[in-house]
Amino acid sequence: MLDIARIRAETPGTEHVIHFNNAGASLMPASVCHIMQTYLADESKFGGYEMEDKYACDYDKVYQLLAQLINCKSKEIAITDSATTAWDRAFYALPFRKGDKILTSITEYASNYIAYLQMMKRIGVSIEVIPNDRNGQICVEALEKMIDENVKLISVSHIPTNGGLVNPVEAIGTIARKYNVWYLIDACQSIGQVPIDVQQIGCDMLSASGRKFLRGPRGTGFLFMSEKMLKFLEPFCLDLHSAEWKSQNEYEFRKDARMFEISECNIAAKLGLTYAVQNTLDLGIEHIWQRIQQLGELFRKKLSMIDCVLVQDLGQIKCGIVTFTVEIDGMDMVKLCKQLRERKINTSVAVRHHTLIDMTARNLNHMIRASIHYFNTEEEIDTFCRILQDLIHTSVFM
Ligand SMILES: Cc1ncc(COP(=O)(O)O)c(C=O)c1O
């Protein structure tokens, strides 16, 4: 379905590395790099504001393209400089009161959980963590039992930072709608990897990153803010882009999700993101997801055949984020990641404090996170497993 040879030819990075760090930042397609380089060259020659005007038709498409990708209206999209900025802008706009409850996932990302804690300290909300089911994903039945009149927000990660698990966001959406609870999804690791339809999921807000599975540049992200929420939410900070100064004592918000943006932004990055989203749409997110699942399954199977390697991914449906540990006394995952990098293989290390509740419950400190994308190949997986096996062997006999 996907022409992998062509896709790799259009991904210069594949000539230099085995890139299994797509959950960190993916390799950008040549078209994404090219438009940013062209723009920056023009900007340096002709001026920032002048080129912003000239290229406006190009990067303005990003709203409509993202809306197409997640099935919403373009006025429900705001562009940000990271997934965290997008998430924060939604979360800190919510009008919490003392006694309100936030329900979240065991695998919640540190930045999000820290924000809940701050809200707890500042306002007196409480945080409750939804247990997992026996597959290791959010237990929807347990979630329903936790709902009471104080629950104001369900806030979960679609795919956690530290594993292959895909949470059942649609079933959670059914509960959120049934009990009329705000529903915020962290789709940082799922956008560009898994098909996302915000109507079908029934979420009110969703944050995502540009640099990961969308293959956009670093310093990009976006927020989906539903029309329903736009009617009553107020951003926690405003500027002359998010609001208009009407008179000495008056201002008026924008009416669309761009009220969660600020005036200044990196136009080159926005252009790069536009091209990256177009690339995802052209390839087809269903094809991408199918290929990732196939490669992920193969990868986990091959890894589990290596002595002392323990694949750590949970969940009924698994994605392209593959995590594992090497069960040998003294084996250091940080060092192993470094050794792989010296051999031109990019991975990363999932550390305890990024998903503290989950890692503590599973008694894990570090895991290797080898995250694949559709442009990776079966041959790369074989090479990876062979090199990993050699490194383990060498470390045992050293
Ligand atoms: C699940 C999850 N949420 C949020 C983030 C934060 O994204 P960003 O670094 O774009 O702010 C990450 C980053 O890796 C993540 O994995």
The ligand as an ORCA input file, in Angstrom:
! r2SCAN-3c Opt
* xyz 0 1
  C       2.567     11.494     26.144
  C       3.283     12.799     25.996
  N       2.656     13.929     26.313
  C       3.246     15.128     26.196
  C       4.548     15.243     25.763
  C       5.176     16.608     25.660
  O       5.309     16.994     24.335
  P       6.168     18.293     23.944
  O       7.575     17.944     24.257
  O       5.899     18.525     22.489
  O       5.669     19.410     24.767
  C       5.260     14.092     25.435
  C       6.665     14.208     24.976
  O       7.342     13.305     24.682
  C       4.612     12.834     25.541
  O       5.246     11.710     25.230
*
